[in-house]
């Protein structure tokens, strides 16, 4: 068991780390090869695909893995993800038509959404692997898709100088890995039967507020990107995309640290060992804060210099704004951890309400500070919104925990 746990930790770390860094690495590649304006379009399309990902994944692996009472079987979860993925693709297609994006932006968005759909289907398989203590399978699958996807994306982009064709190669890698790795592995644990019946509706209803909370989380994180896209040019969108990517990577890395703890925390909650539950959760939170403080120091001292080396762009005038981004990213990571715990508690409606409040706050704060301070106001509003969001979630967690205890 100890040997398997070690394998789980190593491979899960590798897989999640590479996946978390994908958006950052791709943005570097696009900026270097295609220029800052195309990088702006790419970062916007990538962020939009992540919002659609939140619709397609509908509740996510956390609910599936924490369903140890087997309220639904894994085939039901997979079937529901197929439905939500198809719906999300139709939705983004209509979105592109309504906003009249050009062919390049529309094709790029649709391809990135198809990649997200393939990840959603794989994620439902990952839930089965995780419940059977095989996070190493999850890590290996994620690492293969990410590493080879980035390699082929880079090669094709260097040859054709086209992000759309390059993105297609990533989709191809995901499909090949799913067919030849994920599917054969899953057969050892469960026979998957795709059925579209009333149970699917029950899953959608049960996960509805988890889905809404996850969707609003992604929208809240990108409200400020939409403000830039509407009011400024593609070049500033590129600069914003590079800066906010730091916070995105921090969030994904924190999820990689927290994901392996979900099953253990669920078991502690179900056994009513709330003292140990809270201790573990608080320790993870403290570690995240310490990591965030270390990142703040690093970004303030070396941030502009490192970004200059990586992107060949001058960020020296944005030094303080980069610090704001890191602090906001840390606060957002802590909020997502609280959200995960509230899902374990099955307190889903409160998440939706809190994220909805945050969304209204973000829109008002974002527009007001943009009109007051332009680009600097957008970054400041991001920090203020993340602080507001974390505060209301922390207060809610403390109150709910006291009631449960």
Secondary structure, 3 states (H helix, E strand, C coil): CHHHHHHHHHHHHHHHHHHHHHHHHHHHHHHHHHCHHHHHHHHHHHHHHHHHHHHHHCCHHHHHHCCCCCCCCHHHHHHHHHHHHHHHHHHHHHHHHHCCCCHHHHHHHHHHHHHHHHHHHHHHHHHHHHHCCCHHHHHHHHHHHHHHHHHHHHHHHHHHCCHHHHHHHHHHHHHHHHHHHHHHHHCCCCCCCCCCCHHHHHHHHHCHHHHHHHHHHHHHHHHHHHHHHHHCCHHHHHHHHHHHHHHHHHHHHHHHHHHCCHHHHHHHHHCCCHHHHHHHHHHHHHHHHHHHHHHHHHHHHHHHHHHHHHHCCCCHHHHHHHHHHHHHHHHHHHHHHHHHHHHHCCCHHHHHHHHHHHHHHHHHHHHHHHHHHCHHHHHHHHHHHHHHHHHHHHHHHHHHHHHHC
